[in-house]
Amino acid sequence: MAWVILVVAGLLEIVWSLALKHAEGLTRVWPAVLGIAVAMISLGMLSVALKELPVGSAYAIWVGIGTVGVAAVGMVFLSEPMTVSRLAFLGLIVVGIAGLKFVEG
C-alpha cells in the first residue's frame, strides 16, 4: 500500500506544480490556494509512505514522478519545447524511477 500512496503523492506533485504556475507568483488567489493545499496533501502522503519505504528511494521516486509529469504537461499543453534531448533525459528519470522500485521491491 505504501507504493500506491507514494505514486498518488507523486501525481499530486504534478497538480500542485501546475497550480502554482497558474498562480503567477501567488498573485492569483485560487490557483495559489489549490497549489499550496495539494502540496501539503502530497507531502503528507509522502510522509505516510515513508513509514514503510526507505527515504532515499521514496523521495527520489516522488520527485521523479512530479518532474516527468510536469515536464510532459508543459510540453503537451503549455507549448514548452519538446526536443529529443529533453525526452531522452526524461526517459532516464523514468528508468531511474523504475529501477528504484525494482530494487526496493
C-alpha positions in Angstrom: 0.0 0.0 0.0 2.9 2.4 0.6 3.8 2.2 -3.0 0.3 3.2 -4.1 0.4 6.1 -1.7 3.8 7.2 -3.0 2.6 7.1 -6.6 -0.5 9.2 -5.8 1.6 11.6 -3.9 3.9 11.9 -6.9 0.9 12.5 -9.2 -0.2 15.3 -6.8 3.2 16.9 -7.3 2.1 17.5 -10.9 -1.1 19.1 -9.8 0.4 21.5 -7.3 3.3 22.5 -9.5 0.9 23.4 -12.3 -1.4 25.2 -9.9 1.5 27.3 -8.7 2.4 28.1 -12.3 -1.0 29.5 -12.8 -0.9 31.4 -9.5 1.6 33.8 -11.2 3.8 34.3 -8.2 1.0 33.8 -5.7 -0.9 36.8 -7.1 -3.9 34.8 -8.2 -5.6 33.5 -5.1 -7.4 30.3 -6.1 -4.6 28.7 -8.0 -2.3 29.6 -5.1 -4.6 28.1 -2.6 -5.1 25.0 -4.7 -1.3 24.6 -5.2 -0.4 25.0 -1.5 -3.2 22.7 -0.3 -2.4 20.0 -2.8 1.3 20.3 -1.9 0.5 19.8 1.7 -1.5 16.7 0.9 1.2 15.4 -1.4 3.8 15.9 1.3 1.6 14.3 3.9 1.2 11.2 1.7 4.9 11.0 1.2 5.3 11.1 5.0 2.8 8.2 5.3 4.7 6.2 2.6 8.0 6.8 4.4 6.7 4.7 7.3 7.4 1.6 5.2 9.8 2.8 2.4 13.4 3.9 2.5 13.6 7.7 2.4 16.2 8.0 -0.4 14.3 5.9 -2.8 10.8 7.1 -1.9 11.9 10.8 -2.2 13.6 10.2 -5.5 10.5 8.4 -6.9 8.2 11.1 -5.5 10.2 13.9 -7.1 10.8 11.9 -10.3 7.1 11.3 -10.9 6.4 15.0 -10.4 9.3 16.1 -12.6 8.4 13.9 -15.5 4.7 14.7 -15.2 5.2 18.4 -15.1 7.6 18.3 -18.0 5.2 16.2 -20.0 2.3 18.5 -19.3 4.4 21.5 -20.1 5.4 20.1 -23.5 1.9 18.8 -24.4 -0.3 21.6 -23.1 1.9 24.7 -22.4 4.0 24.8 -25.7 7.2 24.1 -23.9 10.0 22.7 -26.2 9.9 19.0 -26.9 13.3 18.1 -28.1 15.0 14.7 -28.5 17.5 15.5 -25.7 14.8 16.6 -23.3 12.8 13.5 -24.0 15.9 11.3 -23.6 16.8 12.8 -20.2 13.2 12.5 -19.0 13.4 8.9 -20.2 16.4 8.4 -18.0 14.4 9.7 -15.0 11.7 7.2 -15.8 14.3 4.4 -16.0 15.7 5.6 -12.6 12.2 5.5 -11.0 11.5 2.0 -12.3 15.0 0.9 -11.2 14.5 2.2 -7.7 11.1 0.5 -7.5 12.5 -2.7 -8.8 15.4 -2.9 -6.3 13.2 -1.8 -3.3 10.5 -4.4 -4.1 
